[in-house]
Amino acid sequence: MKIKSTQFVKGITGDDEILHDGVPEIAFIGRSNVGKSSVINSLLNARELARTGKKQGKTREINFFLVNEKYYFVDLPGYGFAQGGLDDREKIRDMIIQYFSRTENNIHTVAVIIDAKVGLTNFDRDMIEILYDNEHRVVLIVNKTDKLNQKELSTQLRSIESECLGIEILPYSAVINKGAGFVLENLIA
């Protein structure tokens, strides 16, 4: 898929008409500080479309970006951390679960983003289970592959694949855009 146009449409925190407009949604979810917004910006060749920051937990809404006037790329808040404490974490968790459990959403693919160095965490496993329970198509983007040498990456990918049978594993580096075309094609497949 060649990126011809991108634009931020809106951020939401609950029900909204955008969820009912029929545009296919490609949702991005992952632990806080895994690089979700950086992955979106990198894939879309748009430096500052999705907000990134040095502090984790920057995304507090579900942000919709219209891509090629055909798809929404949806940047969800990260799980596992939120500034402000337990109440904020619960609100974000509820917002994420509500988004994925709505039957009227037009979710085409959910990309769970994990850190290549860290591998799967219990938070990631829980999220994948929630997505399967709601019958979503899931792909796993293994980000930050540039941080590992070839042997380390190969070992980590084998470990992830052995635990995630049946899930498409997409190695990627948002820093150097390595694998962008392959990832984009798999997201819209």
MITOR-134770 format. One record per residue: residue in three letters; x, y, z of N, C-alpha, C in turn; residue number from 0. Coordinates in Angstrom, 3 decimals, m for minus. Each point is the difference from the previous one (the first is absolute). Layout:
N
   residu       n.px       n.py       n.pz      ca.px      ca.py      ca.pz       c.px       c.py       c.pz   num
      ALA          X          Y          Z          X          Y          Z          X          Y          Z   NUM
...
This chain:
189
   residu       n.px       n.py       n.pz      ca.px      ca.py      ca.pz       c.px       c.py       c.pz   num
      MET      0.845     m1.176      0.000     m0.845      1.176      0.000      0.890      1.238      0.000     0
      LYS     m0.242      0.880     m0.937      0.727      1.258     m0.070     m0.808      1.063      0.745     1
      ILE      0.675      0.744      0.868     m0.669      1.037      0.779     m0.067      1.272     m0.841     2
      LYS     m1.229      0.416     m0.291     m0.210      1.202     m0.816     m0.480      1.177      0.836     3
      SER     m0.783     m0.282      1.050     m0.498      1.084      0.846     m0.254     m0.506      1.408     4
      THR      0.239      0.875      0.965     m0.281     m0.299      1.407     m0.506      1.264      0.664     5
      GLN     m0.931     m0.188      0.925     m0.442      1.154      0.776     m0.587     m0.463      1.320     6
      PHE      0.279      0.787      1.037     m0.613     m0.240      1.292     m1.468      0.392     m0.114     7
      VAL     m0.895     m0.900      0.454     m1.424      0.283     m0.065     m0.495      0.456      1.366     8
      LYS      0.186     m0.834      1.031     m0.435      0.375      1.340      0.483     m0.993      1.028     9
      GLY     m0.053      0.427      1.254      0.248     m0.867      1.137     m1.291     m0.168      0.775    10
      ILE     m0.276     m1.214      0.452     m1.231     m0.269      0.747      0.334     m0.724      1.303    11
      THR     m0.941      0.030      0.928      0.171     m0.729      1.261     m1.160     m0.939      0.292    12
      GLY     m0.979     m0.039     m0.896     m1.163     m0.870      0.186     m0.711     m0.178     m1.321    13
      ASP     m1.308     m0.147      0.042     m0.770     m0.174     m1.228      0.064      1.279     m0.835    14
      ASP      0.026     m0.172     m1.314      0.105      1.141     m0.911     m0.487     m0.441     m1.365    15
      GLU     m0.490      0.940     m0.801     m0.498     m0.337     m1.339      1.083     m0.590     m0.896    16
      ILE      1.259      0.288      0.263      1.084     m0.537     m0.834      0.041     m1.529      0.062    17
      LEU     m0.484     m0.559      1.102     m0.015     m1.455      0.164     m1.075     m0.673     m0.850    18
      HIS     m0.883      0.799     m0.572     m1.136     m0.535     m0.733      0.011      0.391     m1.477    19
      ASP      1.101      0.596     m0.490     m0.014      0.531     m1.369      0.412     m1.013     m1.067    20
      GLY      0.342     m1.234      0.391      0.273     m1.057     m0.969      1.413     m0.038     m0.557    21
      VAL      0.864      0.941      0.397      1.383      0.003     m0.497      0.776     m1.087      0.738    22
      PRO      0.707     m0.888     m0.738      0.776     m1.059      0.661      1.077      0.589      0.920    23
      GLU      0.117     m0.589      1.180      0.943      0.481      1.014      1.147     m0.991      0.168    24
      ILE      1.211      0.535     m0.008      1.188     m0.775      0.329      0.497      0.562      1.318    25
      ALA     m0.185     m0.771      1.055      0.272      0.472      1.359      1.398     m0.406      0.443    26
      PHE      0.668      0.914      0.697      1.344     m0.231      0.538     m0.072      0.070      1.516    27
      ILE      0.450     m1.072      0.645     m0.051     m0.094      1.459      1.316     m0.609      0.479    28
      GLY      0.390      0.339      1.198      1.213     m0.561      0.584      0.267      0.620      1.351    29
      ARG      0.998     m0.525      0.671      0.413      0.544      1.286      0.415      1.455     m0.175    30
      SER     m0.152      0.774      1.058      0.532      1.355     m0.020      1.508     m0.082     m0.233    31
      ASN      0.518      0.924     m0.772      1.433      0.116     m0.278      0.523     m1.065     m0.959    32
      VAL     m0.895     m0.638     m0.752      0.433     m0.998     m0.975      0.209      0.639     m1.379    33
      GLY     m0.494      1.227     m0.162      0.202      0.712     m1.263     m1.176     m0.058     m0.955    34
      LYS     m1.237     m0.085      0.522     m1.177     m0.069     m0.873     m0.086      1.206     m0.926    35
      SER      0.055      1.191      0.567     m0.112      1.213     m0.804      1.159      0.125     m0.969    36
      SER      1.185     m0.403      0.412      1.165      0.030     m0.897     m0.180     m0.968     m1.162    37
      VAL     m0.573     m1.173      0.261     m0.263     m0.965     m1.067     m0.992      0.589     m1.004    38
      ILE     m1.074      0.601      0.500     m0.997      0.607     m0.896      0.649      1.092     m0.841    39
      ASN      0.724      0.913      0.640      0.671      1.084     m0.738      0.962     m0.547     m1.047    40
      SER      0.750     m1.017      0.368      0.976     m0.589     m0.910     m0.680     m0.668     m1.199    41
      LEU     m1.031     m0.799      0.262     m0.704     m0.683     m1.083     m0.644      0.989     m0.973    42
      LEU     m0.457      1.134      0.525     m0.702      0.984     m0.823      0.928      1.080     m0.550    43
      ASN      1.300     m0.115      0.292      0.968      1.020     m0.414     m0.446      1.391      0.426    44
      ALA     m0.494      0.084      1.218     m0.493      1.265      0.553      0.638      0.187      1.366    45
      ARG      0.968      0.851      0.083      0.808      0.158      1.211     m0.804      0.244      1.274    46
      GLU     m0.954      0.884     m0.034     m0.664      0.420      1.230     m1.516     m0.159     m0.059    47
      LEU     m0.479     m0.934     m0.793     m1.445     m0.201     m0.093     m0.551     m0.512      1.330    48
      ALA      0.516     m1.128      0.452     m0.379     m0.539      1.311      0.962      0.576      1.036    49
      ARG     m0.542      0.439      1.135      0.824      0.656      1.018      0.889     m1.004      0.709    50
      THR      1.284      0.361      0.063      0.973     m0.825      0.714      0.625      0.854      1.100    51
      GLY      0.604     m0.648      0.942      0.659      0.738      1.072      0.960     m0.892      0.755    52
      LYS      0.878      0.627      0.766      0.966     m0.750      0.790     m0.675     m0.698      1.184    53
      LYS     m1.067      0.614      0.510     m0.735     m0.614      1.115     m1.003     m1.001     m0.550    54
      GLN     m0.059     m1.166      0.638     m0.995     m0.982     m0.424     m1.385      0.441      0.431    55
      GLY     m1.009     m0.550     m0.668     m1.373      0.327      0.341     m0.486      1.301     m0.610    56
      LYS      0.617      0.453     m1.091     m0.366      1.283     m0.623     m1.384     m0.060     m0.657    57
      THR     m0.321     m1.101     m0.665     m1.295     m0.128     m0.672     m1.076     m0.282      1.046    58
      ARG     m0.996      0.881      0.082     m1.070     m0.125      1.000     m1.369     m0.170     m0.637    59
      GLU     m0.050      0.057     m1.328     m1.240     m0.152     m0.755      0.215     m1.069     m1.055    60
      ILE     m1.075     m0.368     m0.664      0.083     m0.864     m1.172      0.028      0.941     m1.198    61
      ASN      1.151      0.062     m0.663      0.220      0.962     m1.077     m0.169     m0.658     m1.364    62
      PHE     m0.767      0.671     m0.867     m0.312     m0.506     m1.336      0.720      0.830     m1.058    63
      PHE      0.722     m0.700     m0.884      0.699      0.622     m1.114     m0.540     m0.601     m1.294    64
      LEU     m0.456      0.829     m0.912     m0.514     m0.476     m1.279      1.169     m0.170     m0.961    65
      VAL      0.131     m1.204     m0.550      1.112     m0.339     m0.885     m0.544     m0.299     m1.390    66
      ASN      0.522      0.706     m0.986     m0.406     m0.180     m1.403     m1.510      0.129     m0.189    67
      GLU     m0.645      0.728      0.904     m1.452      0.190     m0.042     m0.757     m1.332     m0.067    68
      LYS      0.642     m1.056      0.585     m0.554     m1.348     m0.112     m0.012     m0.773      1.314    69
      TYR      0.985      0.248      0.867      0.150     m0.718      1.264      0.217      0.994      1.131    70
      TYR     m0.413     m0.407      1.201      0.439      0.704      1.199      1.134     m0.797      0.614    71
      PHE      1.093      0.666      0.317      1.000     m0.559      0.897     m0.393      0.545      1.365    72
      VAL     m0.177     m0.893      0.965     m0.527      0.375      1.306      1.095     m0.227      1.046    73
      ASP      0.420      1.080      0.632      1.041     m0.027      1.029     m0.679     m0.023      1.362    74
      LEU      0.076     m1.155      0.670     m0.615     m0.143      1.315      1.021      0.305      1.096    75
      PRO     m0.480      0.398      1.178      0.927      0.207      1.124      0.736     m1.301      0.318    76
      GLY      1.201      0.155      0.545      0.761     m1.173      0.403     m0.555     m0.608      1.266    77
      TYR      0.183     m1.294      0.146     m0.442     m0.664      1.216      1.197     m0.245      0.913    78
      GLY     m0.280     m0.158      1.278      1.056     m0.305      0.960      0.548      1.203      0.734    79
      PHE     m0.331      1.208     m0.464      0.500      1.199      0.667     m0.887      1.174     m0.367    80
      ALA     m0.224      0.880      0.935     m0.661      1.281     m0.290      0.414      0.973      1.079    81
      GLN      0.323      1.207     m0.411      0.317      1.017      0.987     m1.257      0.287      0.809    82
      GLY      0.156      0.191      1.284     m1.146      0.352      0.817     m0.480     m1.119      0.898    83
      GLY      0.508     m1.189     m0.158     m0.325     m1.050      0.944     m1.027     m1.021     m0.457    84
      LEU     m0.474     m0.758      0.974     m0.868     m1.149     m0.232     m1.319      0.372     m0.663    85
      ASP     m0.629      1.099      0.404     m1.267      0.408     m0.610      0.166      0.267     m1.497    86
      ASP      1.086      0.678     m0.369      0.252      0.282     m1.415      0.248     m1.285     m0.780    87
      ARG      0.744     m0.919      0.595      0.249     m1.286     m0.665     m1.303     m0.748     m0.240    88
      GLU     m0.890      0.022      0.997     m1.299     m0.671     m0.140     m0.853      0.638     m1.092    89
      LYS     m0.022      1.322     m0.063     m0.767      0.696     m1.038      0.521     m0.354     m1.390    90
      ILE      1.317     m0.015     m0.142      0.594     m0.337     m1.296     m0.290     m1.449     m0.348    91
      ARG      0.151     m0.899      0.975     m0.292     m1.422     m0.235     m1.446     m0.180     m0.446    92
      ASP     m0.938      0.659      0.695     m1.413     m0.103     m0.362     m0.271      0.546     m1.401    93
      MET      0.647      1.115     m0.342     m0.179      0.598     m1.321      0.494     m0.963     m1.096    94
      ILE      1.147     m0.630      0.231      0.568     m0.950     m0.970     m0.928     m1.213     m0.159    95
      ILE     m0.414     m0.586      1.101     m0.864     m1.192     m0.061     m1.336      0.343     m0.651    96
      GLN     m0.544      1.151      0.324     m1.261      0.416     m0.613      0.164      0.156     m1.517    97
      TYR      1.102      0.584     m0.430      0.247      0.169     m1.432      0.035     m1.360     m0.704    98
      PHE      0.737     m0.950      0.549      0.145     m1.296     m0.655     m1.223     m0.895      0.129    99
      SER     m0.876      0.274      0.942     m1.164     m0.863      0.171     m1.251      0.513     m0.711   100
      ARG      0.056      1.180     m0.593     m1.155      0.539     m0.742     m0.194     m0.797     m1.284   101
      THR     m1.188     m0.500     m0.192     m0.258     m0.780     m1.214     m0.201      0.881     m1.225   102
      GLU     m0.343      1.286      0.199     m0.236      0.875     m1.150      1.286      0.595     m0.574   103
      ASN      1.114     m0.124      0.710      1.264      0.501     m0.546      0.356     m0.772     m1.255   104
      ASN      0.704      0.651     m0.885      0.416     m0.631     m1.250      1.505     m0.295      0.059   105
      ILE      0.406     m0.757      1.019      1.425     m0.302      0.199      0.418     m1.074     m0.991   106
      HIS      0.910      0.367     m0.870      0.521     m0.911     m1.023      1.141     m0.842      0.570   107
      THR      0.948      0.659      0.659      1.191     m0.653      0.544      0.395      0.699      1.284   108
      VAL      0.504     m0.780      0.957      0.597      0.578      1.200      1.473     m0.369     m0.001   109
      ALA      0.842      1.029      0.034      1.443     m0.199      0.087      0.419      0.174      1.457   110
      VAL      0.425     m1.099      0.614      0.546      0.059      1.350      1.499      0.235     m0.171   111
      ILE      0.476      1.085      0.577      1.410      0.367     m0.153      0.743     m0.401      1.261   112
      ILE      1.095     m0.721     m0.193      0.837     m0.380      1.141      1.434      0.446     m0.266   113
      ASP      0.778      0.076      1.051      1.405      0.398     m0.066      0.840     m1.251     m0.284   114
      ALA      0.828      0.065     m1.031      0.821     m1.153     m0.384      0.910     m0.458      1.132   115
      LYS      0.521      0.935      0.777      0.895     m0.370      1.097     m0.756     m0.642      1.155   116
      VAL     m1.170      0.505      0.297     m0.775     m0.463      1.155     m0.749     m1.293     m0.306   117
      GLY     m0.512     m0.123     m1.226     m0.816     m1.158     m0.357     m1.404      0.152      0.563   118
      LEU     m0.734     m1.086      0.046     m1.372      0.021      0.504     m0.025      0.180      1.513   119
      THR     m0.880      0.883      0.448     m0.206      0.181      1.441     m1.375     m0.580      0.360   120
      ASN     m0.271     m0.097      1.279     m1.319     m0.468      0.426     m1.093      0.944     m0.487   121
      PHE      0.286      1.312     m0.041     m0.965      0.962     m0.532     m0.318     m0.319     m1.463   122
      ASP      1.039     m0.335     m0.794     m0.204     m0.341     m1.412     m0.842     m1.266     m0.130   123
      ARG      0.312     m0.994      0.798     m0.759     m1.259     m0.039     m1.473      0.244      0.330   124
      ASP     m0.234      0.811      1.026     m1.388      0.325      0.374     m0.719      0.712     m1.135   125
      MET      0.674      0.948     m0.652     m0.619      0.749     m1.097     m0.308     m0.930     m1.173   126
      ILE      0.908     m0.875     m0.347     m0.235     m0.936     m1.099     m1.207     m0.888      0.312   127
      GLU     m0.122     m0.419      1.246     m1.150     m0.817      0.401     m1.313      0.785     m0.145   128
      ILE      0.001      1.263      0.425     m1.192      0.851     m0.151     m0.364      0.140     m1.472   129
      LEU      0.998      0.188     m0.848     m0.249      0.172     m1.436     m0.563     m1.279     m0.608   130
      TYR      0.548     m1.147      0.387     m0.530     m1.272     m0.504     m1.420     m0.249      0.497   131
      ASP     m0.250      0.330      1.263     m1.348     m0.172      0.553     m1.026      0.825     m0.778   132
      ASN      0.442      1.135     m0.541     m0.880      0.872     m0.782      0.138     m0.247     m1.503   133
      GLU      0.690     m1.082     m0.362      0.113     m0.486     m1.380      0.590      1.012     m0.980   134
      HIS      1.078      0.677      0.436      0.688      0.944     m0.876      1.172     m0.678     m0.703   135
      ARG      0.281      0.475     m1.203      1.216     m0.425     m0.713      1.184      0.713      0.657   136
      VAL      0.979     m0.778      0.454      1.137      0.538      0.748      1.293     m0.262     m0.763   137
      VAL      0.845      1.026     m0.091      1.374     m0.152     m0.441      0.885      0.558      1.106   138
      LEU      1.221     m0.487      0.068      0.935      0.436      1.029      1.143      0.733     m0.677   139
      ILE      0.142      1.302      0.294      1.126      0.773     m0.518      1.077     m0.002      1.077   140
      VAL      1.140     m0.588     m0.333      1.129     m0.059      0.923      0.882      1.201     m0.331   141
      ASN     m0.169      1.079      0.766      0.674      1.270     m0.251      1.378      0.034      0.670   142
      LYS      0.795      0.948     m0.412      1.341      0.248      0.547      0.971     m1.127     m0.340   143
      THR     m0.186     m0.595     m1.180      0.904     m1.073     m0.423      1.416      0.520     m0.208   144
      ASP      0.151      1.301     m0.206      1.330      0.594     m0.191      0.839     m0.053      1.275   145
      LYS     m0.613     m0.276      1.137      0.712     m0.046      1.284      0.685     m1.345      0.243   146
      LEU     m0.279     m0.996     m0.859      0.558     m1.338      0.182      0.900     m0.367     m1.173   147
      ASN      1.032     m0.815      0.264      0.774     m0.528     m1.116     m0.790     m1.148     m0.633   148
      GLN      0.457     m0.488     m1.122     m0.761     m0.995     m0.762     m0.274     m1.272      0.805   149
      LYS      0.982     m0.466      0.757     m0.169     m1.222      0.792     m1.032      0.214      1.112   150
      GLU      0.100      1.137      0.698     m0.959      0.297      1.068     m1.421      0.124     m0.555   151
      LEU     m0.107      0.668     m1.139     m1.316      0.176     m0.613     m0.597     m1.340     m0.414   152
      SER      0.807     m0.832     m0.617     m0.471     m1.312     m0.434     m0.491     m0.833      1.193   153
      THR      0.754      0.009      1.090     m0.375     m0.737      1.209     m1.304      0.550      0.576   154
      GLN     m0.103      1.319      0.056     m1.204      0.620      0.564     m1.229     m0.288     m0.869   155
      LEU      0.142      0.084     m1.322     m1.124     m0.272     m0.904     m0.467     m1.447      0.123   156
      ARG      0.938     m0.937      0.120     m0.372     m1.417      0.186     m0.785     m0.190      1.295   157
      SER      0.441      0.669      1.048     m0.689     m0.103      1.287     m1.425      0.551     m0.098   158
      ILE     m0.152      1.140     m0.642     m1.320      0.618     m0.165     m0.892     m0.880     m0.870   159
      GLU      0.542     m0.492     m1.107     m0.768     m0.851     m0.912     m0.478     m1.268      0.696   160
      SER      0.839     m0.590      0.849     m0.391     m1.237      0.676     m1.173      0.226      0.957   161
      GLU     m0.109      1.207      0.517     m1.082      0.319      0.926     m1.250      0.521     m0.704   162
      CYS      0.174      0.498     m1.199     m1.116      0.651     m0.719     m0.319     m0.726     m1.296   163
      LEU     m0.237     m1.283      0.081     m0.320     m0.783     m1.186     m1.247      0.557     m0.672   164
      GLY      0.064      0.139     m1.300     m1.144      0.479     m0.760     m0.085      1.509     m0.135   165
      ILE      0.881      0.730      0.673      0.022      1.463     m0.109      1.140      0.396     m0.930   166
      GLU     m0.299      0.876     m0.947      1.033      0.521     m0.907      0.965      0.861      0.813   167
      ILE      1.300     m0.319     m0.078      1.044      0.743      0.716      0.710      0.885     m1.012   168
      LEU      0.012      1.319      0.269      0.572      0.964     m0.937      1.150      0.757      0.665   169
      PRO      1.252     m0.405     m0.264      1.133      0.747      0.555      0.057      1.397     m0.616   170
      TYR      0.339      1.000      0.830     m0.013      1.378     m0.486      0.904      0.887      0.840   171
      SER      0.460      1.064     m0.619      0.719      1.045      0.726     m0.562      1.345     m0.425   172
      ALA     m0.678      0.676      0.916     m0.545      1.330     m0.291      1.116      1.013     m0.213   173
      VAL      1.170     m0.254      0.587      1.121      0.934     m0.110      0.549      0.031     m1.420   174
      ILE      0.130     m1.171     m0.627      0.604     m0.050     m1.347     m0.988     m0.451     m1.079   175
      ASN     m1.283     m0.102      0.356     m1.057     m0.409     m0.948      0.246     m1.369     m0.630   176
      LYS      0.778     m0.827      0.642      0.312     m1.305     m0.581     m1.213     m0.914      0.073   177
      GLY     m0.520     m0.389     m1.166     m1.144     m0.892     m0.080     m1.329      0.706     m0.171   178
      ALA     m0.003      1.300     m0.280     m1.244      0.784     m0.070     m0.961     m0.536     m1.053   179
      GLY      0.473     m0.264     m1.205     m0.875     m0.490     m1.069     m0.646     m1.323      0.365   180
      PHE      0.780     m0.899      0.550     m0.485     m1.318      0.413     m1.069      0.144      1.091   181
      VAL      0.256      0.868      0.972     m0.958      0.211      1.088     m1.295      0.582     m0.531   182
      LEU      0.078      1.035     m0.830     m1.211      0.632     m0.545     m0.843     m0.987     m0.790   183
      GLU      0.637     m0.805     m0.836     m0.745     m0.994     m0.792     m0.720     m1.000      0.893   184
      ASN      0.647     m0.415      1.082     m0.619     m0.960      0.919     m1.127      0.621      0.823   185
      LEU      0.084      1.276      0.261     m1.049      0.659      0.782     m1.300      0.089     m0.782   186
      ILE      0.081      0.180     m1.315     m1.213      0.158     m0.796     m0.431     m1.292     m0.699   187
      ALA      0.797     m1.067      0.137     m0.310     m1.280     m0.674     m1.350     m0.533      0.383   188
